[in-house]
Amino acid sequence: MSNCLFCKIIAGELPSRRVYEDEDFVAFHDKYPKAKVHVLVVPKEHLAKLSDYPDDEEGERKLGALFRVVNRVATEVLGLEHYKVQVHVGEKGGQEIFHVHVHIMSNYPAAESD
């Protein structure tokens, strides 16, 4: 999508502080953090909202992959033990950018996880 903020970040057209990237996902620090650690995990494939994933095996595979990456970024990349995962779906669900993304937030960075 040409006007999608996250598509532009994925394409490298806009700057981001990336912490993870593979062939299907990118993770970067939120520009307006709501916690000491606030990272977004974004699939490279553009889908406007979580409910746009198909209700079939392919959708299940893609959602599973998304949350495996969320877990990997939170625990292995960021070293978090205590964190919150948040997804907004649709405008009335609080979604502001219409590209699927998952928030990882913690006020207990790795050094403070105990």
Secondary structure, DSSP 8 states (H G I E B T S, - for coil): -TT-HHHHHHTTSS---EEEE-SSEEEEE-SS-SSSEEEEEEESS--SSGGGS-SSHHHHHHHHHHHHHHHHIIIIIS--SS-EEE---SGGGT--SSS--EEEEESS-GGG--
